[in-house]
Each structure stands twice: as C-alpha cells, then as structure tokens.
Amino acid sequence: MLSPLPSRLRRFGRRHFSVAVSVCSARLKLCDGKCFMAQAEAIDALKVFSRLLQGCCMPKPSAMERAIRHLEANWREGKTLKEVADLYHVDSGNLERAFRKREGMTVKQFVDQKRKAHVVSRLTKKTVFGYEIGAELGFADELAFYRWVRRAFGVSFTKLRSQLVTIRQQKKHDKK
C-alpha cells in the first residue's frame, strides 16, 4: 500500500510532475541508501505520480488532435472537412493547416490516396461492380464515383478494371 504524499510533494500537481521527479531523484541521490525512510518516501511519491499520469489526470488531446484522428480513422465516410471541423468545434482552415503539417499533404490528397489504394486493392483481388466500391468509399451516387475515378486515375472505370485484370492475369501466368 502506498503511503500518502508528503505535504511538500502534494502541492506539485500534474503540471509540476517533472519538478517532483527531480526532487525525489535528488533526495534519492542525497540519501545514497543511508536514510531508508526518505528513500521509501521518494519512491512512493514517484509511484503515485506515475499512477496519476496513467489514469485520468493525463491531459486530454486537443479538439484539433481529435479532429485529425477522426479524419484519419473515418476517411471512408465521405464527410467534408467543414463537417468534421464543425463536429469538433474547430476552424476548418486551422484544421487543414494542422493536418497538412502533421501528414505532409492536404486532407483531400490524403483521402484520394486512401481511396485510390482501396480501389486498386478491390479490383486486383476480384471482380466487383463500381457502384459497390463507390458505396464503400462514401460516394453519394455511382456517377460521382465514376467521375472521381476518371479524375484520379486519368482513365474510365472500365479501362482501369481491364488494365488491372490483365496485370492480375499476368501475375497468375508468371507464378505457373
């Protein structure tokens, strides 16, 4: 069982954790094993502070950080940047800048890159319909998906599928 913190260490809150650690470390160095009471007190204080850091006293991620995590995790939903910014009560311009700083690309480039990889992986594994992939990627209708494919890949969906099918067949032929 951990003993309660000494009063002079209790006043160090979460904000002054590093100060409390240095105080405890200094006391440990000064004691050098001769004063077991002070050494045990310092170790107990370190345990209490580490438990506080692991629990509820950790600072919550900022709204901007939560919004960026949401964009990274839910890129298939098809939500606009403005909708996500409104959801987390942050400015859309600031969210865009923070995302670009963290990922090295804009939100649109990030989502397009993920979508492209998903389309290619789905078409190389098996034959699927375009509207199915469009629905998986959060497009409102199949026409919007087909327009996006033409813009992103530079060819129509049917040409893209035929190119990927020939690549898939060549890989099968090379394995034999």
Beta strands, then each sheet from edge to edge (+ up, - down):
end
